[in-house]
Amino acid sequence: MTPPRRIAHLDMDAFFASVELLRYPELRGQAVVVGGGHRAEPTVLPDGTRRFVKLRDYAGRGVVTTSTYEARKFGVFSAMGMMKAAQLAPHAILLPSNFDSYRHYSERFKQAVASIAPRIENRGIDEIYIDLTDVEGETRVLAQRIKRVVVDATGLSCSIAVAPNKLLAKIGSELDKPDGLTILSMDDIPSRIWPLPAKKVNGIGPKASDRLATLGIHTVGDIARAEAAMLQEHFGLSYATWLTRVCHGIDDREIVTASIPRSKSRETTFSRDLHPRRDRAELSERFTMLCTRLSEDLARRNLVAGCIGIKVRFADFDTVTRDLTLEGAIADARAIRAAATECLRRIELRRNIRLLGVKATALTDSNVAEREAPWSQSEFDFDMNDATPVVERTG
């Protein structure tokens, strides 16, 4: 007899902010916002204490990477404009992002979980699905054990939910945050799932949520009680059928332990608009970093790219993209930068630049173990005469 499925969803609590608090434990319990760039680095005083930047002192166009739960009480959430966040929580502490550190702790918590339950679906830097169906042990005890190994490996807390499927596990991991442990069965759907806002279901986005609201449907339970014909009239057969299934907790998706993403990208929005000529040194440095980071991302997943693209957003928000399909797949920073440079050659760079991005697509598995060292800074620059990128090969 096939055992009932036990699928867990583990979500690290305020992950980026929590990693920063490991570095700055004196900020625990305070409203902290991460994402200020290098200008948010704290100052070490002569007595060894640190003076932190306040959010009210920020000036620029950056966005919030994450915030502590104390900051979220003031309405500050990830992806919010930093200037708006400063209006909501001017007293909050501002810290720069440190993605190398976040990736380090991400790998540590996932390795810790894999020591107990190896069937894991990676859903991002701070969340995973775990198949516990064939793992011995009572469900709550297993969940507690997983939480404990995560704390032991990282010093960080997580929230975990165990349910019959991925849909309910995903919803459940948000119910008792932070440091939550939630167990859901199909019998819990009327009492714990139906009272939730419809937008809490992964797959019901803002537009669908707004359209449901115009029909008087605000909660998951409202969807369950709605006439199927009415849902089909407004959303079409496919989406209406899906709504009916999810509101009853039906989800047959399997755990996917290995997958290849469609693309990988790195981009940065500058704190001020950069001119292709006057600011060529800073643009070159940022371009180098983007290509290097993208190369590291590919290497971490053992991937190579068959196509490289770039994105340039100008000060007037006009956005231009260019792509280059390659003869052979690549992963090293030198090759990525060469391809991205060829893309840049096809854009007239005479206006101030707001955002620069590099993207890798047509990804495939690779057995490449080593990458060439990134190009030196001198190998790429923005030509001051015609504002077009040139490659200056050395050696």
C-alpha positions as CSV (number, residue, x, y, z in Angstrom):
1,M,0.0,0.0,0.0
2,T,1.4,3.4,-1.0
3,P,2.0,5.6,2.0
4,P,0.2,9.0,2.0
5,R,2.4,11.8,0.8
6,R,4.2,14.1,3.3
7,I,5.5,17.2,1.5
8,A,7.2,20.0,3.5
9,H,7.8,23.5,2.5
10,L,10.7,25.2,4.4
11,D,11.1,29.0,4.3
12,M,13.9,30.8,6.1
13,D,12.6,33.7,8.3
14,A,13.5,37.1,6.9
15,F,16.5,35.4,5.4
16,F,18.7,38.2,4.2
17,A,18.0,40.4,7.3
18,S,18.6,37.4,9.6
19,V,22.0,36.8,8.0
20,E,22.9,40.4,8.6
21,L,21.9,40.1,12.3
22,L,24.5,37.3,12.7
23,R,27.1,39.9,11.7
24,Y,25.5,42.7,13.7
25,P,23.8,41.0,16.7
26,E,23.4,44.4,18.5
27,L,20.6,45.2,16.0
28,R,18.4,42.3,17.1
29,G,14.9,43.4,17.9
30,Q,15.3,46.6,15.9
31,A,13.8,47.8,12.6
32,V,16.5,47.0,10.0
33,V,16.3,47.5,6.3
34,V,18.8,45.8,3.9
35,G,19.6,47.2,0.5
36,G,21.4,50.5,0.9
37,G,24.5,49.8,-1.1
38,H,28.1,50.7,-0.1
39,R,26.9,54.0,1.4
40,A,25.1,52.0,4.1
41,E,28.2,50.5,5.5
42,P,28.4,51.1,9.3
43,T,31.3,53.1,10.7
44,V,33.5,51.6,13.4
45,L,34.2,54.1,16.2
46,P,37.4,54.3,18.2
47,D,35.9,52.4,21.1
48,G,35.0,49.5,18.8
49,T,31.3,50.2,18.7
50,R,29.5,50.8,15.4
51,R,27.5,53.7,14.1
52,F,24.8,52.7,11.7
53,V,23.2,54.6,8.9
54,K,19.5,55.5,9.4
55,L,17.0,55.0,6.7
56,R,16.0,58.7,6.8
57,D,19.5,59.6,5.6
58,Y,19.2,57.6,2.4
59,A,19.1,59.5,-0.9
60,G,18.8,57.5,-4.1
61,R,16.6,55.2,-6.2
62,G,17.5,51.9,-4.7
63,V,15.0,49.3,-3.6
64,V,14.6,47.4,-0.3
65,T,16.2,43.9,-0.5
66,T,14.5,42.8,2.7
67,S,13.6,44.0,6.1
68,T,13.3,42.6,9.6
69,Y,9.9,41.8,11.0
70,E,10.2,44.9,13.2
71,A,10.5,47.0,10.1
72,R,7.7,45.2,8.4
73,K,5.3,46.4,11.1
74,F,5.8,49.9,9.6
75,G,4.9,48.6,6.1
76,V,8.4,48.2,4.8
77,F,8.7,45.2,2.5
78,S,11.1,43.9,-0.1
79,A,11.1,45.5,-3.6
80,M,9.7,48.7,-2.1
81,G,11.5,51.9,-3.2
82,M,14.0,53.0,-0.5
83,M,12.7,56.6,-0.5
84,K,9.2,55.4,0.3
85,A,10.5,53.1,3.0
86,A,12.3,56.1,4.5
87,Q,9.0,57.9,4.8
88,L,7.4,54.9,6.6
89,A,10.3,54.0,8.9
90,P,12.8,56.9,9.0
91,H,14.4,55.6,12.2
92,A,15.1,52.1,10.8
93,I,18.8,51.0,10.5
94,L,20.0,50.7,6.9
95,L,22.5,48.0,5.9
96,P,24.1,47.1,2.6
97,S,23.3,43.8,0.9
98,N,25.8,41.0,1.0
99,F,24.7,38.3,-1.5
100,D,27.9,36.2,-1.2
101,S,27.0,35.7,2.5
102,Y,23.4,34.9,1.7
103,R,24.4,32.3,-0.8
104,H,26.8,30.8,1.7
105,Y,24.1,30.4,4.3
106,S,21.7,29.1,1.7
107,E,24.0,26.3,0.8
108,R,24.5,25.5,4.5
109,F,20.9,25.2,5.4
110,K,20.1,23.1,2.3
111,Q,23.0,20.7,3.1
112,A,21.7,20.3,6.6
113,V,18.2,19.4,5.5
114,A,19.6,17.0,2.9
115,S,21.3,15.0,5.7
116,I,17.8,14.1,7.0
117,A,15.7,14.1,3.8
118,P,17.6,14.0,0.5
119,R,14.7,14.5,-1.8
120,I,14.6,18.3,-2.0
121,E,13.3,20.7,-4.6
122,N,15.2,23.9,-4.7
123,R,12.9,26.9,-5.0
124,G,15.2,29.8,-4.4
125,I,17.9,31.1,-2.1
126,D,15.7,30.8,1.0
127,E,13.1,28.1,0.4
128,I,12.8,24.5,-0.5
129,Y,10.3,21.7,-0.8
130,I,11.1,18.4,1.0
131,D,9.6,15.0,0.3
132,L,9.2,13.3,3.7
133,T,7.0,10.5,2.4
134,D,9.6,7.7,2.7
135,V,11.5,9.2,5.6
136,E,11.1,7.4,8.9
137,G,9.7,9.2,11.9
138,E,6.5,10.9,13.1
139,T,5.7,14.1,11.2
140,R,6.0,16.7,13.9
141,V,9.2,15.1,15.3
142,L,10.7,15.1,11.8
143,A,9.8,18.7,11.3
144,Q,11.3,19.7,14.6
145,R,14.5,17.8,13.8
146,I,14.8,19.6,10.5
147,K,14.4,23.0,12.2
148,R,17.0,22.0,14.7
149,V,19.6,21.0,12.1
150,V,19.0,24.3,10.3
151,V,19.7,26.3,13.4
152,D,22.7,24.2,14.2
153,A,24.2,24.8,10.7
154,T,23.4,28.4,10.3
155,G,22.2,30.0,13.6
156,L,19.0,31.0,11.7
157,S,15.4,30.1,12.2
158,C,13.0,28.8,9.6
159,S,9.3,28.1,9.2
160,I,8.2,24.7,8.0
161,A,4.8,23.2,7.1
162,V,4.1,19.6,6.3
163,A,1.0,18.7,4.2
164,P,-0.3,16.2,1.7
165,N,1.0,18.3,-1.2
166,K,3.1,21.3,-2.3
167,L,0.2,23.7,-2.5
168,L,-0.9,23.3,1.1
169,A,2.7,23.1,2.4
170,K,3.6,26.4,0.7
171,I,0.5,28.1,2.2
172,G,1.1,26.5,5.6
173,S,4.7,27.7,6.0
174,E,3.4,31.3,6.1
175,L,0.7,30.7,8.7
176,D,2.8,30.7,11.9
177,K,5.9,32.8,10.9
178,P,8.4,33.4,12.3
179,D,9.9,30.1,13.6
180,G,6.7,28.3,12.7
181,L,5.9,24.6,12.6
182,T,2.6,23.8,10.9
183,I,1.0,20.5,10.0
184,L,-2.0,20.5,7.7
185,S,-4.3,17.8,6.5
186,M,-7.2,17.9,4.0
187,D,-9.5,18.1,7.0
188,D,-7.9,21.5,8.0
189,I,-8.8,23.2,4.8
190,P,-12.2,24.7,5.9
191,S,-10.8,26.1,9.2
192,R,-7.2,27.1,8.2
193,I,-7.2,27.7,4.4
194,W,-10.6,29.0,3.5
195,P,-10.5,32.1,5.8
196,L,-7.2,33.3,4.0
197,P,-7.3,36.1,1.4
198,A,-7.4,34.6,-2.1
199,K,-4.0,36.2,-2.9
200,K,-2.3,33.9,-0.4
201,V,-2.6,31.1,-2.9
202,N,0.5,30.9,-5.1
203,G,-0.8,31.4,-8.6
204,I,-3.5,34.0,-7.7
205,G,-1.7,37.2,-8.6
206,P,-2.7,40.8,-8.1
207,K,-4.8,41.0,-11.3
208,A,-6.7,37.8,-10.6
209,S,-7.2,38.9,-7.0
210,D,-8.6,42.3,-8.1
211,R,-11.0,40.6,-10.6
212,L,-12.1,38.2,-7.9
213,A,-12.8,41.1,-5.5
214,T,-15.0,42.8,-8.1
215,L,-17.1,39.6,-8.1
216,G,-17.4,39.7,-4.3
217,I,-14.8,36.9,-3.9
218,H,-12.2,37.8,-1.3
219,T,-11.2,34.6,0.5
220,V,-10.2,31.1,-0.5
221,G,-13.5,30.0,1.0
222,D,-15.4,32.4,-1.3
223,I,-13.8,30.7,-4.3
224,A,-14.9,27.3,-2.9
225,R,-18.5,28.5,-2.6
226,A,-18.6,30.2,-6.0
227,E,-20.5,28.7,-8.9
228,A,-18.2,26.9,-11.3
229,A,-20.1,28.5,-14.3
230,M,-19.5,32.0,-13.0
231,L,-15.8,31.4,-12.5
232,Q,-15.6,30.0,-16.0
233,E,-17.4,32.9,-17.5
234,H,-15.0,35.4,-16.0
235,F,-11.7,33.5,-16.0
236,G,-12.0,30.8,-18.8
237,L,-12.3,27.1,-18.4
238,S,-8.6,26.3,-17.6
239,Y,-8.1,28.9,-14.9
240,A,-11.5,28.4,-13.4
241,T,-10.9,24.6,-13.2
242,W,-7.5,25.4,-11.5
243,L,-9.2,27.8,-9.0
244,T,-11.8,25.1,-8.1
245,R,-9.0,22.5,-7.5
246,V,-6.7,24.7,-5.4
247,C,-9.4,26.1,-3.1
248,H,-10.1,22.4,-2.1
249,G,-6.4,21.8,-1.6
250,I,-6.0,19.5,-4.7
251,D,-2.4,19.5,-6.1
252,D,-0.7,16.5,-7.7
253,R,2.6,18.1,-8.5
254,E,5.7,16.0,-7.7
255,I,8.9,17.1,-6.0
256,V,11.4,18.0,-8.7
257,T,14.9,17.2,-7.4
258,A,16.8,18.4,-10.5
259,S,15.8,21.1,-13.0
260,I,17.5,23.5,-15.3
261,P,16.3,27.1,-15.1
262,R,15.4,28.9,-18.2
263,S,17.7,31.8,-17.6
264,K,20.1,33.4,-15.1
265,S,20.6,37.2,-14.9
266,R,22.4,39.9,-13.0
267,E,21.5,43.6,-13.1
268,T,22.0,46.7,-11.1
269,T,20.2,50.0,-10.8
270,F,22.7,52.8,-10.3
271,S,22.2,55.3,-7.4
272,R,22.6,58.0,-10.0
273,D,22.4,58.1,-13.8
274,L,25.7,57.3,-15.3
275,H,27.0,58.8,-18.5
276,P,28.7,56.5,-21.0
277,R,31.7,58.9,-21.4
278,R,32.1,60.8,-18.1
279,D,31.3,57.7,-16.0
280,R,33.0,55.1,-18.1
281,A,35.2,53.9,-15.2
282,E,32.3,53.2,-12.9
283,L,30.3,51.6,-15.8
284,S,33.2,49.4,-16.6
285,E,33.6,48.2,-13.0
286,R,29.9,47.5,-12.7
287,F,29.9,45.6,-16.0
288,T,32.8,43.5,-14.9
289,M,31.0,42.7,-11.6
290,L,27.8,41.7,-13.4
291,C,29.6,39.3,-15.8
292,T,31.6,37.8,-13.0
293,R,28.6,37.3,-10.7
294,L,26.7,35.7,-13.6
295,S,29.6,33.4,-14.3
296,E,29.6,32.4,-10.6
297,D,25.9,31.7,-10.7
298,L,26.2,29.4,-13.7
299,A,29.2,27.6,-12.1
300,R,27.3,27.0,-8.9
301,R,24.5,25.2,-10.8
302,N,27.0,23.5,-13.2
303,L,25.4,25.2,-16.2
304,V,26.6,26.7,-19.4
305,A,24.8,29.3,-21.6
306,G,24.1,29.2,-25.3
307,C,22.9,32.8,-25.5
308,I,24.0,36.0,-23.7
309,G,22.0,39.1,-23.6
310,I,22.2,42.6,-22.1
311,K,19.6,45.1,-20.9
312,V,20.2,48.9,-20.7
313,R,17.6,51.2,-19.2
314,F,18.2,54.9,-19.8
315,A,17.4,57.8,-17.6
316,D,14.1,58.3,-19.4
317,F,13.2,54.7,-18.6
318,D,13.5,53.7,-22.3
319,T,14.8,50.1,-22.1
320,V,16.8,48.3,-24.8
321,T,17.8,44.6,-24.9
322,R,20.1,42.8,-27.2
323,D,20.9,39.0,-27.4
324,L,23.7,37.0,-29.0
325,T,23.4,33.4,-29.8
326,L,26.7,31.6,-29.4
327,E,28.4,28.9,-31.5
328,G,29.3,27.0,-28.3
329,A,28.0,27.1,-24.8
330,I,30.0,29.2,-22.2
331,A,30.2,29.8,-18.5
332,D,33.4,31.6,-17.7
333,A,33.4,35.4,-17.1
334,R,35.8,36.2,-19.9
335,A,33.5,34.6,-22.5
336,I,30.3,36.1,-21.0
337,R,31.9,39.5,-21.0
338,A,33.0,39.2,-24.7
339,A,29.5,38.2,-25.7
340,A,27.8,40.9,-23.7
341,T,30.2,43.5,-25.2
342,E,29.1,42.4,-28.7
343,C,25.6,43.0,-27.6
344,L,26.5,46.5,-26.3
345,R,28.0,47.4,-29.6
346,R,24.5,47.2,-31.1
347,I,23.1,49.9,-28.9
348,E,23.7,53.6,-29.3
349,L,25.1,54.7,-25.9
350,R,24.7,58.4,-25.8
351,R,22.2,58.9,-23.1
352,N,22.6,58.6,-19.3
353,I,22.2,55.1,-18.1
354,R,19.9,54.1,-15.2
355,L,20.2,50.3,-15.2
356,L,22.6,47.7,-16.7
357,G,22.0,44.0,-16.8
358,V,23.5,40.8,-18.2
359,K,21.5,37.6,-18.9
360,A,22.3,34.0,-19.8
361,T,19.7,31.9,-21.6
362,A,19.6,28.6,-23.5
363,L,21.1,26.9,-20.4
364,T,22.3,23.3,-20.3
365,D,24.2,21.0,-17.9
366,S,27.9,21.1,-18.0
367,N,30.8,19.1,-16.6
368,V,33.1,22.1,-16.7
369,A,34.9,22.1,-13.3
370,E,37.1,25.2,-13.8
371,R,36.5,28.7,-15.1
372,E,39.0,31.1,-16.5
373,A,39.8,34.1,-14.4
374,P,37.6,37.2,-15.0
375,W,39.0,39.7,-17.4
376,S,41.0,42.5,-15.9
377,Q,39.4,45.9,-15.7
378,S,41.5,47.2,-18.7
379,E,40.1,44.7,-21.0
380,F,36.7,46.5,-21.3
381,D,35.9,50.1,-21.4
382,F,33.4,52.6,-22.7
383,D,35.1,54.6,-25.5
384,M,35.0,58.3,-24.7
385,N,35.0,59.4,-28.3
386,D,31.9,57.7,-29.6
387,A,30.3,56.2,-26.4
388,T,30.4,52.7,-27.8
389,P,32.0,49.8,-26.0
390,V,35.3,48.5,-27.2
391,V,37.4,45.5,-26.2
392,E,41.1,46.1,-25.8
393,R,42.8,42.7,-25.7
394,T,46.0,42.6,-23.7
395,G,48.8,40.1,-23.8
